[in-house]
């Protein structure tokens, strides 16, 4: 019997007992459906994280601060640091948190610039704003941050603030458009908003900036203003009014630019050099890595349940094929008597197991794609409407193919016992079987 004949025979034999086959395929279907959905969940969220990373900061840009000897997550008493300075940069893995770091000075900026692999260093002049307001309306709390590494933020309308411009420009987050009193995103473009900061003498300063664009929501923060360099410097100067000149050159962080062609290994080398010099360098991907670790962990746990379902289904395959071998004992004897070898007998029954796995995986993947796409679209329009660009459940063709092949592999292993039993059958005894 040639290979094409084996395959066609395996398909036809699979449906000899339709009820038994359907029940076995349904058991495989449950595992395939779960695996496809959970992998799609991981793919969708991680893809959104990757898109967010690429829009927030380039992979070759490091945010550098002095290495602290204090653990910000510890509840134990912390030693006083006379050089501590509040950082407006928040940890992306802990939204809404702020931290305190040792200040960088001009001497630190020079030291960082001299590290091999560093092309340029720009001190980040951060400012803590009191509120943002439009045309005398309600005031809303917000934070302010510049564009990291020249990246273009994700915009729903307008353009990003121009870092090379002398005008004070800002991009508003979508979450603040309506509260500030604008009819829609387009209405806010070109308007002037007022940003308030307070100096050390408790005097409040008002800085006006032109809205150039509207940034899309992200899971890190939804009330962050994106400023250009001119506006960031204006806010920093206003906030430090009255501060002695020798105290102005103190920065929470610095933005370090590496070569645009820097590889991951080269970036790690620069990080190690910074660490040896007493600094900590982190890319945006590093800061968001915690999210991906959590998501991957959840997907792994859910996949474990799917694998358990597949293992249960494998017992169904064993049972189905054992029954098939017993029912077709005389047929097996006849095939052997006509010259069909044990290897071909083994292949035939193994192929029947693979067909069961194929049917279950294909139906499971197809239904999962349909259900996942519908659920994702519904959630995007409702629960996650503040996160444009998020497709909660996304499907990758390669992942689906790998999952299907894995299920067929499990089916093959499950069918190997009945197939081996059929291959070992004695043709004389099989022909006498009633």
C-alpha positions in Angstrom: 0.0 0.0 0.0 1.5 3.3 -1.1 1.7 6.4 1.1 -1.3 8.2 -0.6 -3.4 5.1 -0.1 -2.4 4.9 3.6 -3.5 8.5 4.1 -6.8 8.1 2.3 -7.5 4.8 4.1 -6.6 6.4 7.5 -9.2 9.2 6.8 -11.9 6.8 5.8 -11.2 4.4 8.8 -11.4 7.4 11.2 -15.1 7.8 10.4 -16.1 4.1 10.7 -17.5 4.8 14.2 -18.7 8.4 13.8 -19.9 8.8 17.4 -16.7 7.5 19.0 -14.6 9.7 16.6 -16.7 12.8 17.3 -16.3 12.4 21.1 -12.6 12.0 20.8 -12.2 15.0 18.4 -14.3 17.1 20.9 -11.9 16.2 23.7 -8.9 17.3 21.5 -10.9 20.4 20.4 -11.1 21.6 24.1 -7.4 21.6 24.4 -6.7 23.1 21.0 -9.3 25.9 21.6 -7.7 26.7 25.0 -4.1 26.7 23.7 -5.1 28.9 20.7 -6.9 31.4 22.9 -4.2 31.7 25.6 -1.4 32.0 23.0 -3.5 34.7 21.3 -3.9 36.5 24.5 -0.2 36.5 25.1 0.5 37.6 21.5 -2.0 40.5 21.6 -0.8 42.0 24.9 2.9 41.5 24.1 2.4 43.1 20.7 0.7 46.1 22.3 3.7 46.3 24.8 6.1 46.2 21.9 4.2 48.9 20.0 4.2 51.1 23.2 7.9 50.6 23.7 8.7 51.6 20.1 6.6 54.7 20.4 7.9 55.8 23.9 11.6 55.3 23.3 14.1 53.9 20.9 15.9 50.7 21.8 19.2 52.4 21.6 18.3 55.1 24.2 19.1 54.5 27.9 17.6 56.5 30.8 20.5 56.8 33.2 20.5 57.6 36.9 22.9 57.1 39.8 22.8 53.7 41.4 21.0 53.9 44.7 22.1 51.9 47.7 18.5 52.1 49.1 15.8 49.7 48.0 12.7 51.7 47.1 10.5 48.6 47.5 11.8 47.9 51.1 9.8 48.9 54.2 12.9 49.0 56.3 14.3 52.4 57.3 16.3 54.1 54.5 19.5 56.0 54.9 19.4 59.7 54.3 20.9 60.8 51.0 21.9 64.5 50.9 22.1 64.4 47.1 18.6 63.0 46.7 16.4 64.6 44.1 12.8 63.8 43.1 12.5 62.1 39.8 9.5 62.9 37.5 10.2 59.7 35.6 8.1 56.9 36.9 8.7 53.2 36.8 6.7 51.9 33.9 6.2 48.6 35.7 4.6 50.4 38.6 2.2 53.0 37.1 1.5 56.0 39.2 4.6 55.7 41.4 7.3 58.3 41.7 10.8 57.8 43.1 13.8 59.6 44.5 17.3 59.2 43.1 20.7 60.7 43.8 21.2 63.8 41.7 23.4 63.7 38.6 25.8 66.7 38.2 27.6 68.1 35.2 30.6 66.0 36.3 28.4 62.9 36.1 27.2 63.9 32.6 30.8 64.2 31.5 31.8 60.9 33.0 28.8 59.1 31.3 29.7 60.8 27.9 33.3 59.3 28.2 32.0 55.7 28.4 32.7 53.6 25.3 29.6 53.2 23.1 27.9 56.4 24.3 27.3 58.9 21.4 25.6 61.7 23.3 24.2 62.5 26.8 21.4 64.9 27.5 20.5 65.8 31.1 16.8 65.5 31.7 15.4 68.7 33.2 12.2 67.4 34.8 9.5 69.5 36.3 6.6 68.6 38.6 3.6 70.5 37.4 0.6 71.5 39.6 -2.1 71.4 37.0 -3.1 72.0 33.3 -6.0 74.3 32.4 -7.7 75.6 29.2 -9.3 79.0 28.9 -10.0 79.4 32.6 -11.8 76.1 32.9 -11.4 73.3 35.3 -7.8 72.4 36.4 -6.5 68.9 36.1 -3.5 67.2 37.6 -1.0 65.8 35.1 2.6 65.0 34.7 5.0 66.2 32.0 7.7 64.5 30.1 9.7 65.0 27.0 10.1 62.8 23.9 12.6 60.1 24.6 15.3 59.5 22.0 13.5 61.5 19.3 10.8 58.9 19.0 7.4 59.9 17.7 4.6 59.2 20.3 1.5 57.4 19.2 -0.9 60.2 18.2 -4.7 60.1 17.5 -4.6 63.6 15.9 -2.1 66.3 15.1 1.7 66.1 15.2 4.2 65.6 17.9 5.8 68.6 19.6 8.9 69.8 17.7 12.0 69.4 19.9 14.0 71.8 17.6 11.3 74.6 17.8 11.7 77.7 20.1 7.9 77.8 20.6 6.5 76.1 23.7 4.6 73.0 22.4 2.7 70.2 24.1 0.8 67.1 23.1 -2.2 66.4 25.3 -3.2 62.9 26.3 -6.6 61.8 24.9 -7.9 61.3 28.4 -7.7 65.1 29.1 -9.3 66.4 25.9 -12.9 66.3 27.0 -12.3 67.2 30.7 -10.4 70.3 29.7 -13.4 71.5 27.6 -12.5 70.6 24.0 -15.2 69.3 21.7 -12.9 66.6 20.3 -9.3 65.9 19.4 -9.3 68.2 16.4 -10.8 71.1 18.4 -7.8 71.0 20.8 -5.1 71.3 18.0 -3.7 74.8 17.9 -5.3 75.9 21.2 -3.2 77.3 24.1 -3.3 75.6 27.5 -1.9 76.9 30.8 0.5 74.8 32.8 1.2 75.7 36.5 4.4 75.0 38.4 5.4 76.1 41.9 8.9 77.3 42.9 10.6 76.5 46.3 9.3 79.8 47.7 5.7 78.5 47.0 5.1 81.0 44.2 3.1 79.6 41.4 4.1 80.3 37.8 1.9 79.9 34.8 3.4 78.8 31.5 1.4 78.8 28.3 1.9 76.2 25.5 0.4 75.4 22.1 -1.3 72.0 21.6 0.2 70.3 18.6 -1.2 66.8 18.9 -3.2 64.3 21.0 -1.5 61.2 22.3 -3.2 57.9 22.5 -3.8 56.2 25.8 -1.3 53.7 27.2 -1.3 51.3 30.2 1.5 53.2 31.9 -0.2 56.5 32.4 -3.2 58.4 30.8 -2.5 61.9 32.1 1.1 62.6 30.9 1.7 65.7 28.8 4.3 65.3 26.0 6.5 68.4 25.9 9.1 69.7 23.5 12.6 70.7 24.8 11.7 74.4 24.9 8.6 73.8 27.1 10.4 71.4 29.4 13.2 74.0 29.9 10.6 76.7 30.6 8.8 74.6 33.2 12.2 73.7 34.8 13.3 77.3 34.9 10.0 78.5 36.4 10.0 75.7 39.0 13.5 76.6 40.1 13.0 80.4 40.3 15.2 81.6 43.2 17.3 78.5 43.4 21.1 79.3 43.6 22.9 78.7 40.3 25.2 76.0 41.8 22.1 74.0 42.7 20.5 74.2 39.3 22.8 71.8 37.6 21.4 68.8 39.4 19.4 66.2 37.3 17.4 63.2 38.3 18.2 61.3 35.0 20.0 61.7 31.8 19.1 60.4 28.3 22.0 58.5 26.8 22.0 58.0 23.0 23.9 55.0 21.6 24.6 54.1 18.0 21.4 53.5 15.9 23.0 50.2 14.8 23.9 49.1 18.3 23.1 45.5 18.9 21.6 44.0 22.1 25.0 42.7 23.1 26.6 46.2 22.7 23.8 47.8 24.7 24.3 45.3 27.5 28.1 46.1 27.4 27.3 49.8 27.8 24.9 49.0 30.7 27.7 47.0 32.4 30.1 49.9 31.9 27.6 52.3 33.5 27.1 49.9 36.4 30.8 49.7 37.0 30.9 53.5 37.1 28.1 53.7 39.6 25.2 54.4 37.3 22.1 52.5 36.2 21.0 52.5 32.6 17.6 51.2 31.5 15.8 51.1 28.1 12.1 51.5 27.9 11.9 47.8 27.1 13.6 47.1 30.4 11.1 49.2 32.3 8.2 47.5 30.6 9.7 44.0 30.9 7.8 43.3 34.1 4.5 43.5 32.3 5.7 41.0 29.7 7.0 38.6 32.4 3.6 38.7 34.2 1.7 38.2 30.9 4.0 35.3 29.9 3.5 33.7 33.3 -0.3 33.9 33.1 -0.2 32.5 29.6 2.1 29.6 30.8 -0.4 28.7 33.6 -3.3 28.8 31.2 -1.4 26.7 28.7 -0.8 24.1 31.4 -4.5 23.7 31.8 -4.8 23.2 28.1 -2.1 20.6 28.1 -3.9 18.7 30.9 -7.0 18.7 28.6 -4.9 17.4 25.8 -3.5 14.6 28.0 -7.0 13.6 28.9 -7.9 13.6 25.2 -4.9 11.4 24.5 -6.5 8.7 26.6 -9.6 9.0 24.4 -7.4 8.5 21.4 -5.8 5.4 22.9 -9.3 4.0 23.7 -10.7 4.8 20.3 -7.8 3.1 18.5 -7.7 0.1 20.8 -11.3 -0.5 20.1 -10.6 0.0 16.4 -7.8 -2.6 16.5 -10.0 -5.1 18.3 -12.9 -4.6 15.9 -10.6 -4.9 12.8 -8.6 -7.9 14.0 -9.6 -10.1 11.0 -9.0 -7.2 8.7 -5.5 -6.8 10.1 -4.8 -10.5 9.6 -6.1 -10.3 6.0 -3.8 -7.3 5.3 -0.8 -9.2 6.6 -1.7 -12.3 4.8 -1.8 -10.3 1.5 1.8 -9.1 2.2 1.3 -5.8 4.1 4.3 -5.5 6.5 4.1 -4.6 10.2 5.6 -1.2 9.5 2.8 -0.3 7.1 0.2 -1.6 9.6 1.8 0.6 12.3 1.8 3.6 10.0 -1.9 3.1 9.1 -3.1 3.2 12.7 -0.6 6.0 13.6 -2.0 8.1 10.8 -5.5 7.5 12.1 -4.4 9.0 15.4 -2.8 11.9 13.6 -6.0 12.5 11.7 -7.9 12.7 15.0 -5.4 15.2 16.2 -5.6 17.2 13.0 -9.4 17.4 13.1 -9.4 18.5 16.7 -6.7 21.1 16.3 -8.1 22.6 13.1 -11.7 22.9 14.5 -10.3 24.1 17.9 -8.1 26.8 16.2 -10.9 27.9 13.8 -13.4 28.3 16.6 -10.8 30.0 18.8 -10.0 32.5 16.1 -13.6 33.3 15.6 -14.5 33.7 19.3 -11.2 35.4 20.1 -11.6 38.0 17.3 -15.2 38.8 18.3 -14.4 39.0 22.1 -11.3 41.2 21.4 -13.3 43.6 19.2 -16.0 43.9 21.8 -13.5 44.5 24.6 -11.6 47.1 22.5 -14.8 49.0 21.9 -15.9 49.0 25.6 -13.6 48.0 28.5 -10.4 48.9 26.8 -11.6 51.9 24.7 -9.0 54.1 26.5 -6.2 52.0 25.0 -6.3 52.6 21.3 -4.2 50.1 19.4 -4.8 47.3 21.9 -6.0 44.0 20.3 -6.4 41.9 23.4 -6.4 38.6 21.6 -4.3 38.5 18.4 -3.4 35.4 16.4 -0.1 34.6 14.9 -0.1 32.1 12.0 3.2 30.5 13.0 2.0 30.0 16.6 -1.2 28.3 15.4 0.7 26.0 13.1 3.1 25.1 15.9 0.2 24.4 18.2 -1.5 22.2 15.7 1.7 20.3 15.0 2.2 19.8 18.7 -1.3 18.4 19.1 -0.8 16.1 16.2 2.4 15.0 17.8 0.6 14.2 21.1 -2.0 12.3 19.1 0.7 10.3 17.3 2.3 9.3 20.6 -1.1 8.4 22.0 -1.8 6.2 19.0 1.6 4.5 19.0 0.4 1.8 21.6 -2.6 0.7 19.6 -0.6 0.9 16.4 2.2 -1.2 17.8 -0.4 -3.8 19.0 -1.9 -4.0 15.5 1.6 -4.3 14.0 2.5 -7.2 16.3 -0.7 -9.2 15.5 -0.2 -12.7 14.3 -1.9 -13.0 10.8 -3.1 -16.7 11.4 -4.6 -15.9 14.8 -6.1 -12.7 13.5 -7.9 -14.5 10.7 -9.3 -17.0 13.2 -10.7 -14.2 15.4 -14.5 -14.1 15.7 
